[in-house]
Amino acid sequence: MEHKIDLEAIGSPQADAMAHAISTCVHCGFCLPACPTYQVLGEEMDSPRGRIVLMRGVLEQNLPLEEATPYLDRCLGCLGCETACPSGVAYGELLSSFRAHTQDKRKRPIADQMAHMMASQTLPFPNRFRWAALLGRLAKPIAGIFPTPIRAMLGLVPSRLPDSARLPVFTPAKGVRRGQVGLLAGCVQQVLAPDINLATVRVLSENGFDVHVPVGQGCCGALSMHTGDAKMARRLAAVNLDLFPPNLDAIITNAAGCGSGVKEYALLFRGDPLEAKAAHLANRVQDVSQFLDSIEMISLKPLEKTLRVAYHDACHLAHAQGITSAPRRLLRQIPGLELCEIPDGEICCGSAGTYNIEQPQIANTLGTSKAKHIASLGVDVVAMGNIGCMVQIRNHLAKLKPDKVAIPVLHTVQLLDRAYRNE
């Protein structure tokens, strides 16, 4: 069926991307079993094909935005539907473009506005976020007096923060030099798990790569993109466009959400004077597991003890970037490590950027289910490649058995680093 969307009337640089995605959907229903919210809620309008109908209605001016908004807000943006779709519908491009297009047209309840403002003004800025997290710890005992979104935000604040760690601007390769890479340091991860970046630098250096961490880099803008705040996303992303030397073999990311966000830069900057620069940067970015899998890694040492490890597929690594085999191949190179598959592993854990703040009930259902599946395996560790997933899964594993030590949650590269250090 030909779409009737008036591209000029939409007035968005992403209008053609939205129209193309909508016209590609044949409403076959293959996306339904892959959609977490459809599995939880069982409503057609809470499925990808249902949401496509809603977005089409709004863009064709046949449906008021406020009628579609509740269903669209409940979308995780996990892109499990893209993996399942036989027609190749670019649902992610449609969703992010639609959210950006309608951002200034929608109305939010006061509590949601407060939570959105707090998240957007703290999470992308490590120093602000650290202070906000410290203040959040003080507010946790009185969390019950706050609106639901604020309570959800406080519930994610860890009981303690790791010491901050300064990343070296340059780390030379060990042994024979094989090349040089840059590291996108991220924002939230620097506060909640700074060891991930340090482990990434050590593993890359161990494998013969000089590692550059440019001074002045900031948030990649992925969190803002996820919520439809394209203006903020472009402002944040623009800072990084000229920072990485042109002679690098790759720019490495170690957070799935950041990696997939950067890879959408061409769409984010569509029609902007910076579009070419943004697309060039996006083409140079590789997830750390993808990069390490593409080289012949230096042999890993056995861990101190044999480990049963469950690997969790972060949605923005598996579905958005199509990277599933690489991290598994890397983990299997560690002597004495037994890799286990999580039941229903392709279903989102409920983190999804700031989703567990904005939609805490659904996020809690998904997080609890994921934690139960992991616990059923009797593993020693669960590994993954995204800080958001790590926070969500760690919290829900702790809730399963609050009187016992929870299963440790580590980044894939942290396990590789421990193997090199024989820990």
Phi, psi and omega in degrees: 000132179289136177283152182252015186289128178274103185298322180293323180294325179295318176067032180240139176300338180265009184301320181293324178295318179295314181297320181295316180298317181296317183288340181282332183290127178255008175058040183285331179094003178296339182283341188299310180294340183270354185265116182300318183289328176292322178295323181281316189260334177068021181254134180303320182287350174260025175244164179301314183291328176295318180291328176296319176299318180295314181296321177298316180300319179293315183293329177274001179062032175257354184218130177296140181304320184296337178282329181274333189306313182303320181288321181289326177294332181280357177283128180287336188070027184285338178067021171300330179294326180295320178296324183275343189285122178281348183261356178071034179293126179277070186297322181298316178297320179297310185296311182295322179292319180295316179298320178294319182295326185259359185307314184276356183260345187266160178243135180245146171301154184304317181297320179293322178298318180297313181296317180298316181295316181297318180292315184290334183262359179237310187304319182285356185237103188308315181295315177297317183295321178299314179295320179297320179294321178295318177293323178299324178297323178291329184274347184304318181298338180247025183303331184297341181276351184266158175298161186309311182299323179289320177300318179298320179296316179295328179295338180269351181290125182291156180294334174211152177256141175293157177299142178292149182228129180276124178283135176293139179295327180218131175234120183286157177292147173268145177067217181287125181286126183251347181162193179215144182226163172250157179240125171276111192283338179079188184232291181303318183299327180297333181268313187277330183207067182298339181295336180297315178294318179297318178296321179298315179298315182296317182293319179295318178296318179303329182265017170091023181242129167294140181240121177256132174238090187304136176289141175095355179289153181226197180303142181284346179095000185299319181298320179291320177300320184297327182263002177093004181272074185295326180298313179295319180299316179294321180297317179290314184296324184301331181299326187270350191296328184251008188276333187267127181306145184288343185265016179284148176287331178192159169253121189264134170243150178232019174231119186303321180296320178294314182300313180291327178296314180297323181292348176263010184300323181300321178286318181300319184262016180306126179081000181266148177303337181270007186302315182296317178297318182296316180296322180297315178297316181302322182288343182266350187277136175223141172294148183300325179291322178296316182293311181296327178290339183274351179247167174271102186290148171299139185304135180274147179271156177296147173288167181301324178217156178297137182236136167266119186239127172268132177256125178260127177280108172294134185302320183280359170261312184285309186271316183284323183249353178069027182254105179233321185281324186304307181296328178292319178296322179296314181296324180291346177281348180279117180301131177087005179261126177256120183268134182239143179265137181275129176304139183053037186297338182281351181275137183302147179278349178100001179285291171050062180070247178253017184299321183289353170266319186279328181228065190297328182293311179295317179300321179294319178299313181292319180295319178296316179298316180297316181297320179296319178297319179293315181298330182293343184275344182065038183273164178271330185212151169240131184246153180195179185233034181206130184296323179299315177298320182299316179295314182297311184289322177300316180298317184283330172295321179295325180288333182299314182224077186298341182267002181235163177289125183286159177297129179298143179244121183230156171283149179308317184290335176293323177292320176299317180298319180294326178293319178296327181268004177057044181259000000 
